[in-house]
Amino acid sequence: MEVEAEFAYMEAIHAVLGRAPRIDEEMIRENLTATLVPEPENPHDSNAVAVQLGGRTAGYLGRDDAREYQPVLLELTRAGFAPTVRANLWAVARRDYDKPRKPRYFANLRLALKEPHLLIPVNDPPEAASSLLPWGNALQLTGEEKHQGTLARYVSSAGDGLALGTLHQAVGGTAKSPKDVIEIRIDGQPVGTLSTASSVHFVPVVQHLASGGVLALAWLRLKGNAVSTQVTLQATKSHELPQQWFAELATIPRLRQR
């Protein structure tokens, strides 16, 4: 997403760059951290959202974008959090032919920002100790049709959203050929299972965490409506987890004000 009005905040942008660019010099900074600051009291636009770099305003979201994003950003700030995103910055100086001794500065600031309905999960993490698996490739759940009554409570108005789900080892297959499967729950309620082929990739980490009294927590993508919802698990498989992930619990706070 492109930020607007950078031209008015060149001092802040040059501070991030370390200096102002020279004539025709292009300067680039990637993977910066930008903070999004909703400004409901802004006299020019009550939906305004400032974009700050290093604690200083470097631009604003466009009016249409700000109108969509400010409500969810206000939820985060009221809960005591500062919403941050990755940002890339490009800047250049050009010769001003009307004022040859004074260069004109230009900048372009871009944000890696998901759609508003994908910024905050629709539910809170569990009260019990849990560790969040890193985001991974989507795996479709099975049996969601049996749990539409539960899923209907979590479907966002956009028809697409994220939830936090816990992974539990269960018994599937048949009576003659039982197999370990992973059951997925939202707020303690079952919403589907992984296939036996997919479950084998998560049983080891679920067992490992359970041995220490910790729940395996993962991102779920919910798409649909009140009568039909599909759920995909977005989690890294056991054998793909980086060694450092096991060093401490990967926690996520409650992101809404209680």
Residue pairs with C-beta under 8 A, 6 or more apart in sequence:
1 61
1 65
1 110
1 111
1 113
2 62
2 108
2 109
2 110
2 111
3 51
3 58
3 59
3 60
3 61
3 109
3 110
3 111
4 59
4 60
4 61
4 62
5 59
5 60
6 13
6 58
6 59
6 106
6 107
6 108
6 109
7 105
7 106
7 107
8 59
9 56
9 57
9 58
9 59
10 20
10 105
10 107
11 56
12 52
12 53
12 54
12 56
12 57
12 58
13 53
13 58
13 89
13 91
13 105
13 107
13 109
14 20
14 91
14 105
15 53
15 54
15 56
16 29
16 32
16 53
16 54
16 58
16 89
17 27
17 29
17 89
17 91
20 93
20 103
20 105
21 27
21 91
21 92
21 93
21 105
22 93
23 93
23 94
23 95
23 103
24 92
24 93
24 94
24 95
25 92
25 93
26 90
26 91
26 92
27 90
27 91
27 92
28 88
28 89
28 90
28 91
29 88
29 89
30 88
30 89
31 86
31 87
31 88
32 53
32 86
32 87
32 88
32 89
33 53
33 84
33 85
33 86
33 87
34 51
34 52
34 53
34 58
34 84
34 85
34 86
34 87
34 109
34 111
35 51
35 52
35 53
35 55
35 82
35 83
35 84
36 49
36 50
36 51
36 52
36 61
36 69
36 73
36 83
36 84
36 85
37 49
37 50
37 51
37 52
37 57
37 73
37 77
37 82
38 48
38 49
38 50
38 70
38 73
38 74
38 77
39 45
39 48
39 49
39 50
40 46
40 47
40 48
40 70
40 74
42 48
45 63
45 66
47 63
47 66
47 67
47 70
48 60
48 61
48 66
48 70
49 60
49 61
49 65
49 66
49 69
49 70
49 73
50 57
50 59
50 60
51 57
51 58
51 59
51 60
51 61
51 87
51 109
51 111
52 58
53 87
53 89
53 109
58 89
58 107
58 109
59 109
60 66
61 69
68 116
69 113
69 116
69 119
71 116
72 116
72 117
72 119
72 120
73 83
73 119
75 120
75 255
75 256
75 257
76 82
76 83
76 119
76 120
76 255
77 83
78 257
79 254
79 255
79 256
79 257
80 257
81 253
81 255
83 119
85 111
85 112
85 113
86 111
86 112
87 109
87 110
87 111
87 112
88 109
88 110
89 107
89 108
89 109
89 110
90 107
90 108
90 109
91 105
91 106
91 107
91 108
92 105
92 106
92 107
93 103
93 104
93 105
93 106
94 103
94 104
94 105
94 106
95 103
95 104
96 102
96 103
96 104
115 158
115 160
117 156
117 157
117 158
117 160
117 161
118 160
118 161
118 162
120 162
120 255
120 256
121 161
121 162
121 163
121 164
121 219
121 255
122 154
122 156
122 161
122 162
122 163
122 222
123 154
123 163
123 164
123 186
123 187
124 164
124 254
124 255
124 256
125 132
125 164
125 217
125 251
125 252
125 253
125 254
126 164
126 166
126 187
126 188
126 215
126 217
128 215
129 213
129 214
129 215
129 249
130 166
130 214
130 215
130 216
130 217
130 249
130 251
131 209
131 214
131 215
131 216
131 217
131 249
131 250
131 251
132 164
132 217
132 218
132 219
132 250
132 251
132 252
133 167
133 205
133 216
133 217
133 218
133 219
133 235
133 236
133 241
133 250
134 235
134 236
134 241
134 242
134 245
134 250
135 219
135 234
135 235
135 236
136 234
136 235
136 236
136 237
136 240
137 234
138 221
138 232
138 233
138 234
139 194
139 198
139 232
139 233
139 234
139 235
140 230
140 231
140 232
141 184
141 191
141 192
141 193
141 194
141 230
141 231
141 232
141 233
142 192
142 193
142 194
142 195
143 192
143 193
144 151
144 191
144 192
144 229
144 230
144 231
145 228
146 192
147 189
147 190
147 191
147 192
148 227
148 228
148 229
150 186
150 189
150 190
150 191
151 186
151 191
151 222
151 224
151 229
151 231
152 226
152 227
152 229
154 161
154 163
154 186
154 222
154 229
155 161
155 222
155 224
155 225
155 226
155 229
156 222
159 223
159 224
159 225
160 221
160 222
160 223
161 221
161 222
162 219
162 220
162 221
162 222
163 186
163 219
163 220
163 222
164 186
164 217
164 218
164 219
164 220
164 252
165 184
165 185
165 186
165 191
165 217
165 218
165 219
165 220
165 233
166 184
166 185
166 186
166 188
166 215
166 216
166 217
166 218
167 182
167 183
167 184
167 202
167 206
167 215
167 216
167 217
167 218
167 235
168 182
168 183
168 184
168 185
168 206
169 180
169 181
169 182
169 183
169 203
169 206
169 207
169 210
170 180
170 181
170 182
170 183
170 193
171 178
171 179
171 180
171 181
172 178
172 179
172 180
172 181
172 193
172 196
172 199
173 179
173 181
173 196
179 196
179 199
180 196
180 199
180 200
180 203
181 193
181 194
181 195
181 196
181 199
182 193
182 194
182 198
182 199
182 202
182 203
182 206
183 190
183 192
183 193
184 190
184 191
184 192
184 193
184 194
184 218
184 220
184 231
184 233
185 191
186 220
191 220
191 231
192 231
193 199
194 202
194 233
201 237
201 238
201 239
202 216
202 235
202 237
202 238
203 238
204 238
204 239
205 216
205 238
205 241
206 216
208 246
209 215
209 216
210 216
214 249
217 252
218 233
218 234
218 235
219 233
219 234
219 235
220 231
220 232
220 233
220 234
221 231
221 232
221 234
222 229
222 230
222 231
223 229
223 230
223 232
224 230
